[in-house]
Amino acid sequence: MYQHIDEDTIYNYLGRDNQELIEELLGLVISVNLVELQELSDLYQKKDYSTIKKRVHKSKPSLSYIGATKTLELVHKIESELESSAPINTELQEHIILIKKELQEFLASLRSN
């Protein structure tokens, strides 16, 4: 159903029986982790590789919790090829837009049940 997130992975990490916890944690992923990743383009322009590395490293657990395996692979590539990873960031930014949309759809479906 989703292209970048995996519903079963979310439930495996967060459980099926606590909708409030799921909503809270996924809200944090959207408002903190994805926002920080969206800011990477500015950091590339400043050549602030130290902050880029910290942000992508910090995002790995959240991407795992939502089952975003393809995106997680991009983050690993950025971390390992840091100073030449700007083109990978372009693809990452496309993923982030879709992940945000998918998480919002997932949360909406939780609320409607």
Beta strands, then each sheet from edge to edge (+ up, - down):
end
